[in-house]
Amino acid sequence: MTGLHTPLSPLSFLERSARVYPNRTAVIDGETARTFAEFAADAQHRAQLLADLGIRPGDRVAYMAPNTLEMATAQFAVPLAGAVLVPLNIRLTSAEIHFILEHSGARVFVIDAEYIPVVQPLIGQLTTVATIAVDRTADPAAHLPEGFVDLADLLAQTQQPGADQTGQAPREFQWAPHSELDPLGINYTSGTTGNPKGVIVTHRQAYTNAINQVIHSRFDTDSVYLWTLPIFHCNGWCGVWALIAAGSTQVCLRAVRGPKIWELIDRHRVTHFNGAPTVVRTVLATDEAHRLNYTLRVTCGGAPLDPRTLADVEALGFSVTHSFGMTETAGPYTIAYEQDEWKDLPAETRAALLARQGVGQIGSSELRVVQREPDSDGLLVDVPADGATIGEVVVRGNTVMAGYYRNPEATAKAFAGGWLHTGDLGVMHADGYVELKDRAKDIIISGGENISTIEVEHALGAHPLVAEAAVVGVPDPKWGERPRAYVVTREGAELEDDVLTAHLRARLAGFKVPREYRYVAELPKTSTGKISKVQLREG
């Protein structure tokens, strides 16, 4: 290391903010609030605990918790100890947890008490995990079966590092890795088509994408962020790190519930939250919803909001920005900037422009839409920027993963041609904005014609009595596939097929209009709020 180069790491954000904002509130969890200096001391205390448990640089430490103070602290504590953080989806089954712990080789597993029942069957089956520590903050009376230890007891037995009021780290813990290319974490994909893959996140990648979020979400010392997005998902889109960097306040939320969200918005004057469209609809569909007298910024990922939902949420004082990303890009990769000239356009036209995924963020600008097959020389070929020709979205740059952990074959396939293949199909518009049309596995090919399920879903969402809709392809003996729509109506509303068909025919080509509608009370969702089309196709 020289004065001309120091490794980039989000660890440096906490070291700085603990010095600059020692007495400002960093994190709020229920009635507990921690200043930046206290939060830094908490991270060091846990780093010391991990060292006492035998964790050495490069060892893996797994965490399974909702959006709690403990989970936020882990984003710094684990890498501060030189270890690699492995956050687990809180909705996993025992078998899925077992696979990830064994594949990652985790040595310490920290869980919230809520998940003791799903972890308990694994006692005696784990070959690398030596300690399973339980955070009982939310449930102090939770029973600890054999094989579990109390996290608070372990911390009480650990010598807390001698931090002063500014949270300065003791000599044994450095706020920087040996190399910025060292792994900071391993985030496992959803594994809908097999075992999940472990995405290696480096310190450089996490640092760069955190800076992206500070800039594009406009985080600053006046920002109050509500954790509606799971922290386990892409490290909360690098959000814990970004908010610490900006000197912002974070408000924890264990579960996405409309009334609780509004309670916290009003109590803390929340200025930001992120999530999938489902989160936005949850906020809208509660009796507590009301117009704000200030702007609350929402970054929406997973899928774009339909025009009607966008209009409804803007009426409450929310400002919505769409983004696109994936686990392999540590969360958001693009941002859909609203151009000034769009503001006076008709509502439906403006909504369609805002629903595009946009351009690469400042730290992740390399973005292309290419033909699905390379040319004869194996080179990727861009599709025309005509807003119509569908290709695969590929990306590369500083916010792209280092590869898949212990899976060189999948890594090589993902980076064929020197770019990360996202598996998302989209178009490139003349203004340089990318618009997703579908996941490659979700596009419907009917009679040789491509049907974008997103396009059909947006058209359905424009009907005033439709609360939510999803479209999947189903086998058809004549056309190969045809679209089937699943529809959730607004409360108290009833719809008939011919009404929806007439509505869609006014907006779509005839071959895109579903011939079958299924009316359901709710759509199945993944743990990150995305509609689970795998379940719909199976149904």
C-alpha angles and dihedrals in degrees: 000000000000135000088263094059135031122170115265112237136151086232087080090062093065094043089054098042092048087058098040100038104022096152101036118105111260104173134015121195112175107302093345120095127180126197120221090258091050092045090052090049090050090053091050092047091055092044088055090049091053090050090051089052090057099260112156132186111296096020116130123242118190126208128192113183142120121247098304137141088257092055092048092049091051091064087071104023097060098049090040086062088052091250132127118250118226110189115195128212107250092223097060122125122238091259092052092048089050092053094050095046092049095042094048093042091226114190099190125036120193117191139176113247089246090073100051091105094056094044098043095078088062095063107120094015100079115095101189107027109097099172133035108190122190126212105213096175093118094040112027091174095056111132116244110215121206111291096038129095130196114255092211091055091051091050091048089056092049121090105241110229114255098258120167124216092285093056096243110180119241117245096266094061119061123194090225136059125240087251130011086227092061113114113263096179148352114225116191121221122231094263096214092159100038139322114348120258121232111235112209112223116196127206089247092052093049092047093050096047092046089056088049090057094047090054102038097039090043095231116180140149091288093054121111112192124198116210102231089137115077111254088213089063108088087329087297090305086303086297101138089056094043094050092048089051092052095046090242129151120247123206116202122224121187096198137010104252121154099224093047092048092054091045090056094042090056097040097049101024091239113212101184144028134161136205151109122305088265090067092052091049090049090054091050097045099062130094091235093064113120141155116276125220091222137043119273112195120218126187109202122202138166093052135358122262116252115246096256095051090046091053092047095051094044088054087064092056098264122140111209126201122184123222138177130213145123141216089272090060095045090249128304116034101165136040128205103220115199110231117220093241092059095064095081097043122112110281096249093047092048092047091053091053093047091049091064117102093236132198135331117283119249094267095038107041103144106103132149141169109218140180111273091239122049122235124263090279092053093252123141113246123209119232117233115277091240101119090240112067109089121220140150120281112235128182141182138175145082097328096052120104124263089232142281115308112251091349111100093162093057090044092053091048093049092052098043109150093016096286132094109253108219098192088230121125120215149138134251116230125213090252091059095255118136119220121195117224100181148315109280088244093050102049111110118224108198119176089340093307123117115233118195109217089202091059092051092045091053091051090051091047090057090069109099094227096050115095097177138350141187130190128203135174120251128188117273123187093217106034100028092235136014132187123261119192127213111200133193110195125211115266112291094004127125126199135189127212095243091054092055092043091054090047092051096044088059089058109028141046111266096249090059095057114101118239091201130055127186118195113211137175092233141352121245112256137198120233090266093054099258119137109259103229090175089068092045092052090050090052 
